[in-house]
Amino acid sequence: MDFAHKNKVYITRKIPEPGPSILKKYFQTNMNSGVDVLEREKLFENVRGVDALICMLGDKIDSQVMDAAGHNLKVISCYSVGHDHVDIYEATKRKIAVTNTPNVLANTTADLTFSLILTAARNIVNADRYVRYGNWKFGWTPDLFLGYDVHGSTLGIIGLGEIGTLVAKRARGFDMEVIYYSKTRKHKIESELDITYVSLEELLQRSDFVSIHVSLNKDSFHMIDESKIKLMKKTAFIINTSRGKVINEQHLISALKDKVIAGAALDVYEIEPISKSNPLTKMSQTILLPHIGSATFRTRSKMAEVSANNIVNFFNRKGIVHKIN
């Protein structure tokens, strides 16, 4: 390849193989060996003069970063499906391609989503702590950690994209009634999976479990607020593995304190990492994960492969490039 070893690539945090090896074969590659988000000044310094950049969800890639990189920057490869951390408008204006890793992590995230539904319904986290901390002293009792049935209940899916559809497929195995709300109605999927399209308001009113699977944009920002949560059943749970800012977190905290709903299982938050002073961390009716929706060995490795090949294929002008803009 005629571009071999001429272009420079910077990776903002350590990614698994085969990503680094793919890039080193063709480019001058520099990878941050740490796991923490780089401070802005350090990021500016490290991207200077690069032709390509692999970034993570926690990296804010805006006009300042693009200025620091300079005119050589031609492609920003997101090690994720989500791309709200990149200023797409600014990148497009500068003719910088932005890519992501679709069709890789959907099944893994759907698995995690369903594990949160089961865990929330059956009070598994609190029950585990009860045993682990030596509080189980009287054997089996009829009212110990009573939960809710998943089978036969109603699952409401907000956003019937790839992940939402896969969650619906899993729900059919539990004999759940599945209803959904999406910006565009999916007639084919409705008939294939025997699921029903409803308004957002009806979904919130009817669902025992509300699972969110939308991308973050101006329409979805804080789409779940106090008025929406008040429509839900007192026995309902909200599950979020999409983006934290889809839910107004302060409104959710108030609703949980006032027992407006039964609980929440979250993998994402308005501000990440979530602070230990956040009231959500003190509530027994919450399940909180550190944004691990795609965290399996196979999926994270595949994401590294796709994000690296996006850059190789972009410069080689061959193969698949998963462009956003």
C-alpha positions as CSV (number, residue, x, y, z in Angstrom):
1,M,0.0,0.0,0.0
2,D,1.4,3.3,-1.0
3,F,0.4,5.0,2.2
4,A,2.3,2.6,4.4
5,H,4.1,4.2,7.3
6,K,3.6,7.8,6.0
7,N,0.5,8.6,8.0
8,K,0.3,9.0,11.8
9,V,-2.5,7.6,14.0
10,Y,-3.1,8.4,17.6
11,I,-5.3,6.2,19.9
12,T,-6.6,8.1,22.9
13,R,-6.7,5.0,25.2
14,K,-5.4,1.5,25.1
15,I,-7.5,-0.8,22.9
16,P,-7.3,-4.6,22.6
17,E,-5.8,-6.6,19.7
18,P,-6.1,-6.9,16.8
19,G,-6.6,-3.1,16.6
20,P,-3.1,-1.9,17.4
21,S,-1.4,-4.6,15.2
22,I,-3.6,-3.7,12.2
23,L,-2.6,-0.1,12.5
24,K,1.1,-0.7,13.2
25,K,1.3,-2.7,10.0
26,Y,0.5,0.4,7.9
27,F,1.0,3.6,10.0
28,Q,3.1,5.3,12.5
29,T,1.0,4.5,15.6
30,N,1.0,6.1,19.0
31,M,-1.4,4.8,21.7
32,N,-2.0,6.2,25.1
33,S,-1.3,3.3,27.5
34,G,-3.5,4.6,30.2
35,V,-7.2,3.9,30.8
36,D,-8.3,7.4,32.0
37,V,-9.6,10.2,29.9
38,L,-6.8,12.4,28.9
39,E,-6.7,16.0,30.2
40,R,-7.5,18.5,27.4
41,E,-3.9,19.9,27.2
42,K,-2.4,16.4,27.0
43,L,-4.9,15.5,24.3
44,F,-4.1,18.7,22.3
45,E,-0.4,17.8,22.6
46,N,-0.8,14.2,21.5
47,V,-3.0,14.8,18.5
48,R,-0.7,17.4,16.9
49,G,0.1,16.5,13.3
50,V,-1.8,13.2,13.2
51,D,-3.6,12.0,10.1
52,A,-6.1,9.8,12.0
53,L,-7.5,9.5,15.4
54,I,-9.2,6.7,17.3
55,C,-11.2,8.1,20.2
56,M,-13.5,6.9,23.0
57,L,-16.9,8.0,24.3
58,G,-15.3,10.0,27.1
59,D,-13.2,12.1,24.7
60,K,-14.6,15.4,23.7
61,I,-13.5,15.8,20.1
62,D,-14.5,19.4,19.2
63,S,-13.0,22.2,17.1
64,Q,-10.3,22.8,19.6
65,V,-9.0,19.2,19.2
66,M,-9.3,19.5,15.5
67,D,-7.3,22.8,15.6
68,A,-4.6,21.1,17.7
69,A,-4.4,18.2,15.3
70,G,-4.0,20.5,12.3
71,H,-4.8,20.2,8.6
72,N,-3.4,16.7,8.3
73,L,-6.3,15.2,10.2
74,K,-8.5,13.3,7.7
75,V,-10.4,10.7,9.7
76,I,-11.8,10.3,13.3
77,S,-12.6,6.7,14.1
78,C,-14.9,6.3,17.1
79,Y,-14.3,3.1,19.2
80,S,-18.1,3.0,19.7
81,V,-21.4,3.1,17.9
82,G,-22.3,6.4,19.6
83,H,-20.7,9.5,18.2
84,D,-22.2,12.3,20.3
85,H,-18.7,13.0,21.7
86,V,-17.6,14.2,18.3
87,D,-18.6,17.5,16.8
88,I,-19.9,16.0,13.5
89,Y,-20.8,19.4,12.0
90,E,-17.3,20.8,12.6
91,A,-15.7,17.6,11.2
92,T,-17.8,17.7,8.1
93,K,-17.0,21.4,7.6
94,R,-13.3,20.5,7.7
95,K,-13.8,17.5,5.4
96,I,-12.8,15.1,8.1
97,A,-14.5,11.7,7.9
98,V,-16.0,10.4,11.2
99,T,-16.5,6.6,11.5
100,N,-17.9,4.2,14.1
101,T,-18.3,0.5,14.9
102,P,-21.9,-0.6,14.0
103,N,-23.1,-4.2,13.7
104,V,-20.6,-5.3,16.4
105,L,-21.9,-4.7,19.9
106,A,-25.7,-4.9,19.5
107,N,-26.1,-8.5,20.7
108,T,-23.7,-8.0,23.6
109,T,-25.6,-4.8,24.7
110,A,-29.0,-6.6,24.3
111,D,-27.7,-9.4,26.6
112,L,-26.7,-6.8,29.2
113,T,-30.0,-5.1,28.9
114,F,-31.9,-8.2,29.6
115,S,-29.7,-9.1,32.5
116,L,-30.6,-5.7,34.0
117,I,-34.3,-6.5,33.6
118,L,-34.0,-9.8,35.4
119,T,-31.7,-8.4,38.1
120,A,-34.0,-5.5,38.8
121,A,-37.1,-7.6,38.8
122,R,-35.8,-10.2,41.2
123,N,-33.9,-8.0,43.6
124,I,-30.7,-9.9,42.8
125,V,-28.1,-7.3,43.8
126,N,-29.7,-6.6,47.2
127,A,-30.1,-10.3,47.8
128,D,-26.5,-11.0,47.0
129,R,-25.4,-8.3,49.5
130,Y,-27.7,-9.7,52.1
131,V,-25.9,-13.1,51.9
132,R,-22.4,-11.7,51.3
133,Y,-22.6,-9.4,54.4
134,G,-23.8,-12.2,56.7
135,N,-27.4,-10.9,57.2
136,W,-29.1,-14.2,56.2
137,K,-29.7,-15.7,59.7
138,F,-33.1,-17.4,59.6
139,G,-33.2,-19.6,56.5
140,W,-36.0,-19.6,54.0
141,T,-38.9,-17.2,54.7
142,P,-42.0,-16.5,52.6
143,D,-41.5,-12.8,52.2
144,L,-37.7,-12.6,51.8
145,F,-36.7,-10.4,48.8
146,L,-40.0,-10.6,47.0
147,G,-39.7,-9.4,43.4
148,Y,-41.7,-9.2,40.2
149,D,-42.2,-11.8,37.5
150,V,-40.5,-11.1,34.1
151,H,-42.4,-13.8,32.2
152,G,-45.9,-12.6,31.2
153,S,-45.1,-9.0,32.0
154,T,-45.1,-6.1,29.5
155,L,-41.8,-4.7,28.1
156,G,-41.9,-1.3,26.5
157,I,-38.9,-0.5,24.2
158,I,-38.1,3.1,23.3
159,G,-36.2,3.1,20.1
160,L,-36.5,0.0,17.9
161,G,-33.1,0.1,16.2
162,E,-30.7,-2.8,16.1
163,I,-30.3,-3.2,19.9
164,G,-34.0,-2.5,20.7
165,T,-35.0,-5.2,18.1
166,L,-32.6,-7.7,19.7
167,V,-34.0,-7.0,23.2
168,A,-37.5,-7.6,21.8
169,K,-36.3,-11.0,20.4
170,R,-35.0,-12.0,23.8
171,A,-38.3,-10.9,25.5
172,R,-40.3,-13.3,23.3
173,G,-38.5,-16.2,25.0
174,F,-39.9,-15.0,28.3
175,D,-43.4,-14.8,27.0
176,M,-43.5,-11.0,27.5
177,E,-45.9,-8.7,25.8
178,V,-43.7,-6.3,23.8
179,I,-44.7,-2.8,22.9
180,Y,-42.5,-0.2,21.4
181,Y,-42.2,3.5,20.4
182,S,-39.8,4.7,17.8
183,K,-39.4,7.8,15.6
184,T,-40.2,5.6,12.6
185,R,-42.6,2.7,12.7
186,K,-41.2,-0.7,11.8
187,H,-44.0,-2.7,10.2
188,K,-41.8,-5.6,9.2
189,I,-40.3,-6.1,12.6
190,E,-43.8,-5.8,14.2
191,S,-45.1,-8.8,12.2
192,E,-41.9,-10.8,12.5
193,L,-41.8,-10.5,16.3
194,D,-45.5,-10.0,17.1
195,I,-44.9,-6.7,18.8
196,T,-47.1,-3.6,18.9
197,Y,-46.4,0.1,18.1
198,V,-47.8,2.6,20.6
199,S,-47.3,6.2,21.5
200,L,-44.6,7.1,24.0
201,E,-47.3,8.0,26.6
202,E,-49.1,4.7,26.2
203,L,-45.9,2.8,26.4
204,L,-45.0,4.4,29.7
205,Q,-48.5,3.8,31.1
206,R,-48.6,0.1,30.2
207,S,-45.1,-1.2,30.7
208,D,-43.7,-3.1,33.6
209,F,-40.2,-2.6,32.3
210,V,-39.2,0.4,30.1
211,S,-36.0,-0.1,28.2
212,I,-34.4,2.8,26.4
213,H,-32.4,2.3,23.1
214,V,-32.2,5.7,21.4
215,S,-29.2,7.7,20.2
216,L,-28.6,11.0,21.9
217,N,-29.6,14.1,19.9
218,K,-31.7,17.2,20.4
219,D,-34.9,15.3,20.3
220,S,-33.9,12.6,22.8
221,F,-32.2,14.8,25.3
222,H,-34.1,14.5,28.6
223,M,-37.0,12.8,26.7
224,I,-37.7,11.0,30.0
225,D,-38.5,13.7,32.5
226,E,-40.8,14.2,35.5
227,S,-43.9,14.3,33.4
228,K,-43.0,11.1,31.6
229,I,-42.0,9.2,34.7
230,K,-45.3,10.1,36.4
231,L,-47.1,8.2,33.6
232,M,-45.4,4.9,34.7
233,K,-46.8,2.3,37.0
234,K,-45.6,2.4,40.6
235,T,-44.4,-1.2,40.1
236,A,-42.4,-0.4,36.9
237,F,-38.7,-0.3,36.3
238,I,-36.7,1.9,33.9
239,I,-33.7,0.4,32.2
240,N,-31.1,2.6,30.3
241,T,-28.2,1.2,28.3
242,S,-28.3,4.0,25.7
243,R,-27.1,7.4,26.8
244,G,-27.4,9.0,30.2
245,K,-28.7,12.3,29.1
246,V,-31.8,10.8,27.6
247,I,-33.1,10.7,31.2
248,N,-33.3,13.9,33.3
249,E,-31.3,12.4,36.2
250,Q,-32.6,14.8,38.9
251,H,-36.2,14.0,37.9
252,L,-35.4,10.3,38.1
253,I,-33.8,10.7,41.6
254,S,-36.9,12.6,42.9
255,A,-39.2,9.9,41.4
256,L,-37.3,7.1,43.1
257,K,-37.2,9.0,46.4
258,D,-41.0,9.5,46.2
259,K,-41.6,5.9,45.1
260,V,-43.2,7.0,41.9
261,I,-41.7,3.9,40.2
262,A,-40.2,0.7,41.7
263,G,-36.6,1.1,40.5
264,A,-34.0,1.9,37.8
265,A,-31.2,-0.1,36.3
266,L,-28.6,2.1,34.6
267,D,-25.4,1.5,32.7
268,V,-25.1,5.2,31.6
269,Y,-25.4,8.6,33.4
270,E,-25.6,12.3,32.7
271,I,-22.1,12.7,33.9
272,E,-19.6,9.8,33.7
273,P,-18.1,8.5,35.8
274,I,-21.0,8.8,38.3
275,S,-19.9,10.4,41.6
276,K,-20.2,8.4,44.8
277,S,-22.1,11.4,46.2
278,N,-24.8,11.0,43.6
279,P,-28.0,10.1,45.4
280,L,-28.5,7.2,43.0
281,T,-25.6,5.4,44.6
282,K,-27.4,5.4,48.0
283,M,-30.7,3.9,46.9
284,S,-31.5,0.3,47.3
285,Q,-33.9,0.3,44.3
286,T,-31.2,1.1,41.8
287,I,-28.7,-1.1,39.9
288,L,-25.7,0.9,38.7
289,L,-23.1,-0.4,36.2
290,P,-20.0,1.5,34.9
291,H,-21.0,1.7,31.2
292,I,-20.2,-1.9,30.3
293,G,-22.9,-2.5,27.7
294,S,-20.3,-3.8,25.1
295,A,-17.8,-5.2,27.6
296,T,-17.1,-8.7,26.5
297,F,-13.7,-9.9,25.3
298,R,-15.0,-10.8,21.8
299,T,-17.0,-7.6,21.3
300,R,-14.3,-5.2,22.5
301,S,-11.8,-7.0,20.3
302,K,-14.1,-6.8,17.3
303,M,-14.7,-3.1,18.0
304,A,-10.9,-2.5,17.9
305,E,-10.6,-4.4,14.6
306,V,-13.4,-2.4,13.0
307,S,-12.2,1.0,14.2
308,A,-8.7,0.2,12.9
309,N,-9.9,-1.1,9.6
310,N,-12.0,2.0,9.2
311,I,-8.8,4.0,9.1
312,V,-6.9,1.5,6.9
313,N,-9.8,1.3,4.4
314,F,-10.2,5.1,4.3
315,F,-6.6,5.7,3.3
316,N,-6.4,2.7,1.0
317,R,-9.8,3.6,-0.6
318,K,-10.8,-0.1,-0.5
319,G,-13.0,-2.1,1.8
320,I,-15.7,-1.0,4.2
321,V,-15.6,2.4,5.9
322,H,-18.4,2.9,8.4
323,K,-18.8,6.7,7.8
324,I,-21.2,8.8,9.9
325,N,-20.8,12.0,7.9
